[in-house]
Amino acid sequence: MICERCGHSMPDGSLTCDHCGAYLGKGRGSRESGVQAMRQGRMNAQATPVQGREGGRAVYGDYDAAPVDAQPQARASRPKPVASGSRPNTRRGVPVNAHGRVPTLKSHRPGAGGYRRRGINWALVTLVAAVLAVMGAVGYVLYLRNSDEGQRATARRMAASATEGMFALALTEDPLLVQQRDELLEQWGAVPAQAYWYVGEEALDAGDMAAAILAMRVADVLDPDNYDGLLLLANAYELNADSDEAESVYLRLSQDVNPARSEAYTALISLYQQQDRGPEAADMMLLAYENTGRESFKLQREDFIPLSPQTSLTAGRYDISELEDDVYFSSPQGYDVYYTLDDDAVLPQDGILTLDGSIHPEEGTVTLRAVCVSGDLVSDPISVTYVFYYPSPPAPNCNLAPNTYSSTHTVSLRPGQLSDDLTNKEKEEMISHFKYYYTIDGSPPSEESPEFDGTPIALPTRGYVTLRAICVNQYGKKSSTLEVTYKFTHGPLMPGMYASTDVFSGFELNKTTMESFTSAFGQPKEQLETTYLTMEGQARHLTYDWGYAVFVLTDGKWQLTRIDMTSSIAQGPRGVGFGSTLEEITAAYKDFGQVQSPDGSRGLYYDLPNVGRVEKPQDDGKRTVSYTCQAPDGHKWVLNYHLSASGRVERIEHYYQP
């Protein structure tokens, strides 16, 4: 068969051309009739003539022809073919697809056949399913994050997967692990810490201690200052027989989180009592009372520990002479008592053990501390401070009023004013123990000063003199000082005190050089390098037959600092020198005439730094008269006359004292 349109050869029976799609039906000259030929798109198709009529309707020979109402006219108009029911209105025929098949024509008539059924769009179905899955996942995440049940479910899962290594990481301060720690905390923090506390409480109520502890530990990391939550965690540790961890959490609550709340103290006290840790329980009761102010803790402690010791004497200031007995202390319950008078001692271990102890009062301030001990329980300590003293006597009085006198006078001492509360007998008893010590050389009186034995005290005949006196009782207590100044005008003036102008002929301290000294007194037998007292720098010791001299290098010059003579090499000051007696020496310098002290010494005058004094005699009868003065340049000079047992000068020292 040849396609009339494009000339290609086609197999017989082909309806369309595979090349151009033209219809290959019967030739144009042949005419096929009927609706079926029209529907197949045949170019020569004509309507089938009416074969007859039935019931007023035309009957066509073609079985597919639609009935048409019969017209009464002899010739009826021919209906126009419908595009969907006949071949296209074109001479080219019906286009075909690439495979040469006739395309299915669409019909707008309901129920019309002859077209292919539409397939399922699986891509669209997959897309919709994916969207629904994503929406479901988002909804689930929102459920887990925002709903209570969802947050608790997340908290259960997080807590169940927590390990000791994760807890250590969550609390680390290692800078190398900071990033990992923050990631873990962010993961745990996906839900609030309260969700972990709730999960832990639920597990605690269910009896699952391990799960409860894990959940609460995670909550503790996120919310470390939650007092109620940590209290539940400590309870869980206790129920899990982990008392060490429970104690640690309770201590943290009482010390750091909220010391003012009482629950942790109560739990710790109970825990310590269960473990027979009595002292720690008592300490915790005291701490709880101090931090919370609850009287119940104070009362509980008072019932728990021994009572404190009792003393026979309350704290205060006491006159020992009025005390009739020692100070006693004891335990009201008959327990052992440990006491100490040492402020640095620790009770009871450093104390002195006694059942009923006592201390003998001694003058001064003393603090008695004591505790009662029963087993390992120790009472609260008592601390009692006593000031024990002996009564001091009144300052003495004298029978000569301060004034200017033109004649010789003496003065006597008598008891001072006593308390009017004392009876005459008590006063007489007290006075019988009084001793009086005095000075007129200007020095402060002491028990080493001359004692007044009732003999009137002779006063100088010229110049000013000050009487100073004290009273000492049988307890060795000293009174305040009586001080009275007199002026006498009828006698000759006393010599002056030793001064830096009193020098030996031929040399002077701190001025004479070694060169001039050796020039005047010759070369020494021996010369040694040495030091002088506390002075820094070089010193030289020159030895002679008559004694020695010491020179110190000062400002580049060797200056005389000390000379010690056993025989005369120069005339002494004020004509006093070798062979002089004690009376000749004291007569050359100022002397107020004070009598000897009990130790044999005697003060000549006292006006620091100017002092004249006769020292107490040595065992062999030798003694020394010593004078000191201050030079204008601030140096202190000393002049000592050493007397032999026969009472004459045998050695003279003259030196600078730094």
C-alpha positions as CSV (number, residue, x, y, z in Angstrom):
1,M,0.0,0.0,0.0
2,I,1.3,3.4,-1.1
3,C,0.7,6.5,1.1
4,E,-1.2,9.0,-1.2
5,R,0.3,11.8,0.8
6,C,4.1,11.2,1.1
7,G,4.5,8.2,-1.3
8,H,6.0,5.8,1.3
9,S,5.1,2.1,0.9
10,M,3.2,0.7,3.8
11,P,2.0,-2.9,4.5
12,D,-1.5,-3.8,3.3
13,G,-4.1,-3.2,6.0
14,S,-2.3,-0.3,7.6
15,L,-4.6,2.4,8.6
16,T,-2.1,5.3,8.9
17,C,1.3,6.1,7.4
18,D,4.2,5.5,9.7
19,H,6.1,8.4,8.1
20,C,3.6,11.2,7.9
21,G,0.6,9.9,9.8
22,A,-1.9,10.1,6.9
23,Y,-4.9,7.9,6.9
24,L,-4.6,4.9,4.5
25,G,-8.2,3.9,4.3
26,K,-10.1,3.1,1.1
27,G,-9.5,5.3,-2.0
28,R,-11.1,8.6,-2.4
29,G,-13.4,7.2,-5.1
30,S,-14.8,4.5,-2.8
31,R,-17.4,5.6,-0.4
32,E,-17.9,4.0,2.9
33,S,-20.9,5.1,4.8
34,G,-22.0,5.0,8.4
35,V,-21.1,6.6,11.6
36,Q,-18.4,4.1,12.3
37,A,-16.5,5.2,9.2
38,M,-16.8,8.8,10.3
39,R,-15.5,8.0,13.8
40,Q,-12.5,6.3,12.2
41,G,-11.7,9.4,10.3
42,R,-12.3,8.0,6.7
43,M,-12.3,10.7,4.2
44,N,-15.1,9.3,2.0
45,A,-17.4,8.5,4.9
46,Q,-21.1,9.4,4.5
47,A,-24.0,9.1,6.7
48,T,-25.9,5.8,6.3
49,P,-29.3,6.2,4.7
50,V,-32.3,5.7,6.7
51,Q,-33.5,2.1,6.5
52,G,-37.0,2.7,7.9
53,R,-38.9,4.3,10.7
54,E,-40.1,3.0,14.0
55,G,-42.4,4.9,16.2
56,G,-41.9,8.1,14.3
57,R,-38.0,7.8,14.6
58,A,-35.6,7.1,11.7
59,V,-33.7,3.9,11.6
60,Y,-30.2,3.8,10.1
61,G,-28.4,0.8,8.9
62,D,-25.3,1.5,10.9
63,Y,-25.6,0.0,14.4
64,D,-23.7,2.9,16.0
65,A,-25.9,5.6,14.5
66,A,-27.6,7.8,17.1
67,P,-31.4,8.0,16.7
68,V,-32.7,11.2,15.1
69,D,-36.2,12.3,15.4
70,A,-38.1,11.7,12.1
71,Q,-39.1,14.8,10.2
72,P,-42.3,15.0,8.5
73,Q,-40.6,16.6,5.4
74,A,-39.6,14.5,2.6
75,R,-35.9,15.6,2.8
76,A,-34.3,16.3,6.2
77,S,-31.2,18.5,6.5
78,R,-28.0,16.6,7.1
79,P,-26.5,17.2,10.6
80,K,-23.0,18.7,10.8
81,P,-20.5,16.2,11.9
82,V,-19.2,16.7,15.5
83,A,-15.4,16.9,15.8
84,S,-15.4,14.4,18.5
85,G,-17.5,11.9,16.6
86,S,-16.0,12.0,13.1
87,R,-12.7,12.5,11.4
88,P,-10.9,15.8,11.7
89,N,-11.9,18.6,9.5
90,T,-8.8,18.3,7.4
91,R,-7.6,16.4,4.4
92,R,-4.5,15.4,5.9
93,G,-6.0,12.9,8.3
94,V,-5.4,12.3,12.0
95,P,-1.8,12.8,13.4
96,V,-0.3,9.9,15.1
97,N,2.4,9.5,17.8
98,A,5.9,8.4,17.1
99,H,5.0,4.7,17.3
100,G,2.4,4.8,14.6
101,R,-0.6,4.2,16.9
102,V,-3.7,6.2,16.6
103,P,-4.0,8.6,19.5
104,T,-6.9,8.3,21.8
105,L,-9.4,11.1,21.2
106,K,-10.7,12.9,24.2
107,S,-14.4,13.2,24.5
108,H,-16.3,15.7,26.5
109,R,-19.2,13.4,26.7
110,P,-19.7,11.5,30.0
111,G,-19.0,7.8,29.7
112,A,-17.5,8.1,26.3
113,G,-15.1,5.3,25.6
114,G,-12.1,5.0,23.5
115,Y,-9.4,6.9,25.6
116,R,-6.6,5.7,28.0
117,R,-7.1,5.8,31.8
118,R,-4.8,8.3,33.7
119,G,-2.0,6.6,36.0
120,I,-1.0,7.4,39.8
121,N,1.6,10.1,40.3
122,W,4.0,8.4,42.7
123,A,6.4,11.3,42.9
124,L,3.7,13.5,44.2
125,V,2.6,10.8,46.6
126,T,6.2,10.5,47.9
127,L,6.6,14.2,48.3
128,V,3.4,14.5,50.3
129,A,4.5,11.5,52.5
130,A,7.9,13.2,53.1
131,V,6.2,16.5,54.0
132,L,3.9,14.7,56.4
133,A,6.9,12.8,57.9
134,V,8.8,16.1,58.4
135,M,5.8,17.7,60.0
136,G,5.4,14.8,62.2
137,A,9.0,14.9,63.3
138,V,8.8,18.6,64.0
139,G,5.7,18.1,65.9
140,Y,7.4,15.4,67.9
141,V,10.4,17.6,68.7
142,L,8.1,20.4,69.7
143,Y,6.3,18.0,71.9
144,L,9.5,16.8,73.5
145,R,10.7,20.3,74.1
146,N,7.6,22.2,75.1
147,S,5.3,19.7,76.9
148,D,5.9,18.5,80.4
149,E,5.6,14.9,79.4
150,G,7.9,15.4,76.5
151,Q,10.6,17.1,78.6
152,R,10.4,14.4,81.2
153,A,10.8,11.8,78.5
154,T,13.9,13.5,77.2
155,A,15.2,13.9,80.7
156,R,14.8,10.1,81.4
157,R,16.7,9.3,78.2
158,M,19.5,11.7,79.0
159,A,19.8,10.6,82.6
160,A,19.8,6.9,81.6
161,S,22.7,7.5,79.3
162,A,24.8,9.5,81.7
163,T,28.1,8.0,82.9
164,E,30.7,8.9,85.5
165,G,33.0,10.1,82.8
166,M,30.3,12.5,81.6
167,F,29.8,13.9,85.1
168,A,33.5,14.4,85.4
169,L,33.5,16.2,82.1
170,A,30.6,18.4,83.1
171,L,32.5,19.6,86.1
172,T,36.0,19.9,84.7
173,E,37.9,23.1,84.5
174,D,40.5,21.7,82.1
175,P,40.9,24.3,79.3
176,L,41.6,21.4,76.9
177,L,38.1,20.0,77.6
178,V,36.1,23.1,77.6
179,Q,34.6,22.6,74.2
180,Q,33.5,19.0,75.0
181,R,32.2,20.1,78.3
182,D,30.1,22.9,76.7
183,E,28.7,20.5,74.1
184,L,27.7,18.1,76.9
185,L,26.0,20.8,78.9
186,E,24.2,22.0,75.8
187,Q,23.0,18.5,75.2
188,W,21.8,18.1,78.8
189,G,20.3,21.6,78.7
190,A,17.9,20.7,75.9
191,V,15.3,20.5,78.6
192,P,15.0,22.5,81.8
193,A,16.8,21.3,85.0
194,Q,13.4,21.0,86.6
195,A,12.5,18.1,84.3
196,Y,15.5,16.1,85.7
197,W,14.4,16.9,89.2
198,Y,10.9,15.7,88.5
199,V,12.2,12.5,86.8
200,G,14.5,11.9,89.8
201,E,11.6,12.4,92.2
202,E,9.4,10.0,90.2
203,A,12.2,7.4,90.3
204,L,12.6,7.9,94.0
205,D,8.9,7.4,94.6
206,A,9.1,4.3,92.5
207,G,12.0,2.9,94.6
208,D,14.5,3.1,91.7
209,M,17.4,4.7,93.6
210,A,20.0,4.3,90.9
211,A,17.8,6.1,88.3
212,A,16.8,8.8,90.8
213,I,20.4,9.5,91.7
214,L,21.5,9.7,88.0
215,A,18.6,12.1,87.1
216,M,19.3,14.3,90.1
217,R,23.0,14.4,89.5
218,V,22.3,15.8,86.0
219,A,19.9,18.3,87.5
220,D,22.6,19.3,90.0
221,V,25.0,20.1,87.3
222,L,22.5,22.3,85.6
223,D,20.9,23.8,88.8
224,P,23.5,23.5,91.6
225,D,21.8,25.8,94.1
226,N,18.4,24.0,94.2
227,Y,18.1,23.3,98.0
228,D,15.0,21.1,97.7
229,G,16.3,19.2,94.8
230,L,19.6,18.5,96.5
231,L,17.8,17.5,99.7
232,L,16.0,14.8,97.6
233,L,19.4,13.7,96.2
234,A,20.9,13.3,99.7
235,N,17.8,11.3,100.7
236,A,18.3,9.1,97.6
237,Y,21.9,8.5,98.6
238,E,20.8,7.6,102.1
239,L,18.2,5.2,100.8
240,N,20.8,3.7,98.5
241,A,23.1,3.1,101.6
242,D,25.7,5.6,100.4
243,S,26.0,7.7,103.6
244,D,29.3,9.3,102.5
245,E,27.7,10.9,99.5
246,A,24.6,11.9,101.5
247,E,26.8,13.6,104.1
248,S,28.7,15.4,101.4
249,V,25.5,16.8,99.9
250,Y,24.0,17.7,103.4
251,L,27.3,19.6,104.3
252,R,27.1,21.4,101.0
253,L,23.6,22.5,101.7
254,S,24.4,23.7,105.2
255,Q,27.6,25.5,104.4
256,D,27.2,26.9,100.9
257,V,23.6,26.7,99.4
258,N,21.5,28.1,102.3
259,P,23.0,27.9,105.8
260,A,19.8,29.5,107.2
261,R,17.6,26.5,106.5
262,S,17.4,23.8,109.0
263,E,16.6,20.6,107.1
264,A,20.3,19.7,106.2
265,Y,21.4,20.2,109.8
266,T,18.6,17.9,111.1
267,A,19.6,15.2,108.6
268,L,23.3,15.5,109.5
269,I,22.6,15.3,113.2
270,S,20.6,12.2,112.7
271,L,23.2,10.7,110.4
272,Y,26.0,11.4,112.9
273,Q,24.0,9.9,115.8
274,Q,23.3,6.7,113.7
275,Q,27.0,6.4,113.1
276,D,27.9,7.0,116.8
277,R,29.7,10.2,115.9
278,G,28.6,12.0,119.0
279,P,31.1,14.9,119.1
280,E,30.3,15.8,115.5
281,A,26.6,15.6,116.2
282,A,27.1,18.0,119.1
283,D,29.1,20.4,117.0
284,M,26.5,20.3,114.2
285,M,23.7,21.1,116.8
286,L,25.7,24.2,117.9
287,L,26.4,25.3,114.3
288,A,22.7,24.8,113.4
289,Y,21.7,27.0,116.4
290,E,24.1,29.7,115.4
291,N,23.1,29.8,111.8
292,T,19.4,29.3,112.1
293,G,18.6,30.7,115.5
294,R,16.3,27.8,116.3
295,E,16.1,27.2,120.0
296,S,15.3,23.5,119.3
297,F,18.9,22.9,118.3
298,K,20.2,24.5,121.4
299,L,17.9,22.5,123.7
300,Q,18.7,19.3,121.8
301,R,22.4,19.9,122.3
302,E,22.0,20.7,126.0
303,D,20.3,17.3,126.5
304,F,22.9,15.5,124.4
305,I,26.3,16.6,125.8
306,P,27.5,16.8,129.5
307,L,26.8,19.9,131.5
308,S,29.6,22.4,131.8
309,P,31.8,22.5,134.9
310,Q,30.9,24.8,137.8
311,T,33.2,27.0,139.8
312,S,33.1,28.2,143.4
313,L,34.0,31.7,142.4
314,T,32.6,33.8,139.6
315,A,34.8,35.8,137.3
316,G,35.9,39.1,138.7
317,R,38.6,41.1,140.6
318,Y,39.5,39.8,144.1
319,D,41.7,40.8,146.9
320,I,43.7,37.7,147.8
321,S,44.0,38.8,151.4
322,E,40.2,38.6,151.7
323,L,39.8,35.2,150.1
324,E,39.3,32.4,152.6
325,D,39.9,29.4,150.3
326,D,41.1,28.3,146.9
327,V,39.0,28.4,143.8
328,Y,37.2,25.0,143.2
329,F,35.6,23.6,140.1
330,S,33.7,20.3,139.4
331,S,31.3,18.5,137.1
332,P,27.6,18.7,138.2
333,Q,27.1,15.1,136.9
334,G,30.2,13.7,138.4
335,Y,32.2,13.4,135.1
336,D,35.9,13.9,134.7
337,V,37.0,17.5,134.4
338,Y,39.9,18.7,132.3
339,Y,41.2,22.3,133.1
340,T,44.0,24.6,132.1
341,L,45.3,28.0,132.9
342,D,47.2,28.2,129.6
343,D,45.4,30.4,127.0
344,D,47.0,28.4,124.1
345,A,46.1,24.9,125.4
346,V,43.4,22.8,123.6
347,L,40.8,21.1,125.8
348,P,40.5,18.4,126.7
349,Q,43.7,16.9,125.2
350,D,46.0,19.6,126.6
351,G,44.2,19.9,130.0
352,I,44.8,18.6,133.4
353,L,42.5,15.7,134.5
354,T,40.8,16.1,137.8
355,L,37.4,15.1,139.2
356,D,37.2,18.0,141.7
357,G,40.0,20.5,141.0
358,S,41.1,23.7,142.5
359,I,43.6,26.5,141.9
360,H,45.4,28.6,144.5
361,P,45.0,32.3,143.8
362,E,48.2,34.1,142.9
363,E,48.6,37.8,142.1
364,G,47.9,38.6,138.6
365,T,45.3,37.9,135.9
366,V,44.5,34.2,135.3
367,T,41.9,32.6,133.0
368,L,40.5,29.2,134.1
369,R,39.2,27.1,131.3
370,A,37.6,23.7,131.9
371,V,35.3,21.0,130.3
372,C,33.5,17.9,131.5
373,V,34.1,14.7,129.6
374,S,31.8,11.6,129.3
375,G,33.2,9.1,126.8
376,D,33.8,10.9,123.6
377,L,31.3,13.7,124.4
378,V,32.7,17.0,125.7
379,S,30.8,19.7,127.4
380,D,30.9,23.3,126.4
381,P,34.0,24.9,128.0
382,I,33.8,27.4,130.8
383,S,36.2,30.3,130.6
384,V,36.4,32.4,133.8
385,T,38.9,35.2,134.2
386,Y,40.1,36.3,137.6
387,V,42.2,39.3,138.6
388,F,43.8,38.4,141.9
389,Y,45.7,41.2,143.7
390,Y,47.1,42.1,147.0
391,P,46.1,45.4,148.5
392,S,48.6,48.2,148.0
393,P,49.5,50.3,151.0
394,P,48.9,54.1,150.9
395,A,51.8,56.4,150.1
396,P,53.6,57.5,153.2
397,N,53.4,61.0,154.7
398,C,56.2,63.1,156.2
399,N,56.4,65.6,159.0
400,L,58.1,68.4,157.1
401,A,56.1,70.5,154.6
402,P,57.7,71.6,151.4
403,N,59.2,75.1,151.8
404,T,62.4,77.2,151.9
405,Y,64.4,76.8,155.0
406,S,67.4,78.7,156.4
407,S,68.4,76.2,159.0
408,T,69.2,72.6,159.3
409,H,66.3,70.2,159.3
410,T,65.4,66.5,159.4
411,V,62.3,64.7,158.2
412,S,60.5,61.6,159.3
413,L,58.0,59.3,157.5
414,R,54.7,58.0,158.8
415,P,51.8,55.9,157.4
416,G,49.5,57.3,154.8
417,Q,45.7,57.6,155.0
418,L,44.0,54.2,155.5
419,S,40.4,53.3,154.7
420,D,37.8,54.4,157.1
421,D,36.1,51.0,156.7
422,L,38.9,49.4,158.7
423,T,38.8,49.1,162.4
424,N,41.6,50.5,164.6
425,K,42.7,46.9,165.2
426,E,42.8,46.2,161.5
427,K,44.7,49.4,160.8
428,E,47.3,48.6,163.5
429,E,47.7,45.1,162.1
430,M,48.2,46.5,158.6
431,I,50.6,49.3,159.7
432,S,52.7,46.7,161.6
433,H,53.8,45.2,158.3
434,F,54.6,48.5,156.5
435,K,58.2,49.3,155.5
436,Y,59.4,52.6,154.1
437,Y,62.2,53.3,151.6
438,Y,63.3,56.7,150.6
439,T,65.9,58.7,148.6
440,I,67.2,62.3,148.7
441,D,69.8,61.9,145.9
442,G,67.1,62.4,143.2
443,S,66.8,58.7,142.3
444,P,63.4,56.8,142.4
445,P,63.0,54.9,145.6
446,S,62.9,51.1,145.6
447,E,63.5,48.2,148.0
448,E,67.2,48.7,147.3
449,S,67.0,52.3,148.6
450,P,67.8,53.2,152.2
451,E,65.1,52.0,154.6
452,F,63.5,54.4,157.1
453,D,63.9,52.8,160.5
454,G,62.5,55.7,162.5
455,T,65.7,57.7,162.6
456,P,65.0,61.2,161.2
457,I,66.5,61.8,157.7
458,A,69.2,64.5,157.7
459,L,68.7,66.9,154.8
460,P,71.5,69.0,153.1
461,T,72.2,72.5,154.3
462,R,72.3,74.2,150.9
463,G,70.4,74.0,147.6
464,Y,67.4,72.1,146.5
465,V,66.7,68.5,147.7
466,T,63.8,66.2,146.9
467,L,62.5,63.6,149.3
468,R,61.0,60.6,147.6
469,A,59.5,57.7,149.6
470,I,57.4,54.6,149.2
471,C,55.6,52.1,151.5
472,V,55.8,48.3,151.1
473,N,53.4,45.9,152.8
474,Q,53.7,42.3,153.8
475,Y,52.7,41.2,150.4
476,G,55.5,43.1,148.7
477,K,53.1,45.6,147.2
478,K,54.4,49.1,146.8
479,S,52.6,52.3,147.3
480,S,52.6,55.3,145.1
481,T,55.6,57.6,145.6
482,L,55.7,60.5,148.0
483,E,57.6,63.4,146.5
484,V,58.4,66.6,148.4
485,T,61.0,69.3,147.4
486,Y,62.8,71.6,149.9
487,K,65.1,74.5,149.5
488,F,67.9,75.2,152.0
489,T,69.9,78.5,152.1
490,H,72.0,78.5,155.3
491,G,75.0,76.4,154.4
492,P,77.9,76.4,151.9
493,L,77.2,75.4,148.3
494,M,77.8,71.7,147.3
495,P,80.4,71.0,144.6
496,G,79.1,70.4,141.1
497,M,78.5,67.0,139.4
498,Y,81.2,65.4,137.4
499,A,81.3,66.9,133.9
500,S,83.2,66.6,130.6
501,T,85.4,69.5,131.7
502,D,86.9,67.3,134.4
503,V,89.9,65.9,132.5
504,F,93.3,64.5,133.2
505,S,96.4,66.6,132.5
506,G,98.1,65.4,129.3
507,F,95.1,63.7,127.5
508,E,91.4,64.0,126.8
509,L,88.9,61.4,125.6
510,N,87.7,61.6,122.0
511,K,90.3,64.3,121.2
512,T,93.9,63.1,122.0
513,T,95.4,61.2,119.0
514,M,97.6,58.2,119.2
515,E,100.5,60.2,117.8
516,S,100.4,62.8,120.5
517,F,99.7,60.3,123.2
518,T,102.7,58.1,122.3
519,S,104.8,61.3,122.0
520,A,103.8,62.2,125.6
521,F,103.8,58.8,127.3
522,G,106.2,56.7,125.1
523,Q,105.8,53.8,122.8
524,P,103.7,50.8,124.1
525,K,105.2,47.5,125.1
526,E,102.6,45.8,122.8
527,Q,100.1,46.9,120.2
528,L,97.1,44.8,119.2
529,E,94.4,45.3,116.5
530,T,91.0,44.9,118.2
531,T,87.5,46.2,118.5
532,Y,85.9,48.5,121.1
533,L,82.6,47.5,122.8
534,T,79.8,47.9,120.3
535,M,81.5,50.3,118.0
536,E,82.2,49.4,114.4
537,G,85.6,50.1,112.8
538,Q,89.2,49.4,113.8
539,A,90.6,49.8,117.3
540,R,94.1,49.4,118.7
541,H,95.1,48.3,122.2
542,L,98.4,49.8,123.5
543,T,99.8,48.1,126.5
544,Y,102.1,49.9,129.0
545,D,103.7,49.1,132.4
546,W,101.1,51.5,134.0
547,G,98.1,50.0,132.2
548,Y,96.7,50.4,128.7
549,A,95.1,52.8,126.3
550,V,92.6,52.1,123.5
551,F,92.4,54.2,120.3
552,V,89.6,54.0,117.7
553,L,90.0,55.0,114.1
554,T,87.5,57.9,113.6
555,D,87.4,60.1,110.5
556,G,90.9,58.9,109.5
557,K,92.4,59.6,112.9
558,W,93.2,57.3,115.9
559,Q,91.5,58.9,118.9
560,L,91.8,58.0,122.5
561,T,88.7,56.2,123.7
562,R,89.7,54.4,126.9
563,I,92.5,54.5,129.4
564,D,93.0,52.2,132.4
565,M,95.7,53.2,134.9
566,T,97.2,51.2,137.8
567,S,99.7,53.9,138.6
568,S,99.7,57.7,138.1
569,I,100.8,59.1,134.8
570,A,98.8,62.4,135.0
571,Q,97.1,64.5,137.5
572,G,93.4,63.6,138.0
573,P,90.5,66.0,137.8
574,R,89.7,68.0,140.9
575,G,92.9,66.9,142.5
576,V,91.6,63.4,143.2
577,G,93.8,60.5,142.1
578,F,95.8,57.5,143.4
579,G,95.9,57.2,147.1
580,S,92.7,59.3,147.7
581,T,90.2,58.0,150.1
582,L,86.4,57.5,149.7
583,E,85.6,60.6,151.7
584,E,88.1,62.7,149.6
585,I,86.5,61.5,146.4
586,T,82.9,62.2,147.4
587,A,83.9,65.5,148.9
588,A,85.2,66.7,145.5
589,Y,81.9,66.1,143.7
590,K,78.3,66.6,144.6
591,D,76.9,64.6,147.4
592,F,73.4,64.9,149.0
593,G,74.5,62.9,152.0
594,Q,72.1,60.0,151.5
595,V,72.8,57.1,153.8
596,Q,73.7,53.6,152.6
597,S,71.2,51.3,151.2
598,P,70.7,47.8,152.7
599,D,73.1,46.3,150.2
600,G,75.9,48.8,151.2
601,S,75.7,51.1,148.1
602,R,75.0,54.8,148.4
603,G,73.6,57.3,146.0
604,L,75.5,60.6,145.7
605,Y,73.3,62.3,143.1
606,Y,71.0,61.3,140.3
607,D,70.1,63.5,137.3
608,L,70.3,61.2,134.3
609,P,72.6,60.9,132.5
610,N,74.7,62.5,135.2
611,V,75.0,60.1,138.1
612,G,77.3,59.7,141.1
613,R,77.2,56.5,143.1
614,V,79.2,54.5,145.5
615,E,78.8,50.9,144.5
616,K,78.3,48.1,147.1
617,P,81.5,46.6,148.4
618,Q,82.9,43.4,147.0
619,D,83.5,40.3,149.0
620,D,87.2,41.2,149.4
621,G,86.3,44.7,150.8
622,K,87.1,46.6,147.6
623,R,84.6,49.1,146.2
624,T,84.2,51.6,143.4
625,V,83.0,55.2,143.2
626,S,81.5,55.7,139.8
627,Y,80.6,58.9,137.9
628,T,79.0,59.4,134.5
629,C,78.3,62.5,132.5
630,Q,77.3,63.6,129.0
631,A,79.7,65.6,126.9
632,P,78.5,68.4,124.6
633,D,79.0,66.3,121.5
634,G,76.6,63.7,123.0
635,H,79.2,61.2,124.1
636,K,78.8,59.6,127.5
637,W,81.9,59.5,129.7
638,V,82.6,57.3,132.7
639,L,85.1,57.9,135.5
640,N,85.6,55.1,138.0
641,Y,87.8,55.2,141.1
642,H,88.7,51.7,142.3
643,L,89.5,51.5,146.0
644,S,91.5,48.8,147.7
645,A,90.3,47.0,150.8
646,S,92.3,49.6,152.8
647,G,90.0,52.3,151.3
648,R,92.5,54.1,148.9
649,V,92.4,54.5,145.1
650,E,94.6,51.9,143.4
651,R,93.1,52.0,139.9
652,I,91.4,54.6,137.7
653,E,89.3,54.0,134.6
654,H,88.3,56.7,132.2
655,Y,86.5,55.8,129.0
656,Y,83.9,56.7,126.4
657,Q,80.7,54.6,126.5
658,P,78.9,54.3,123.2
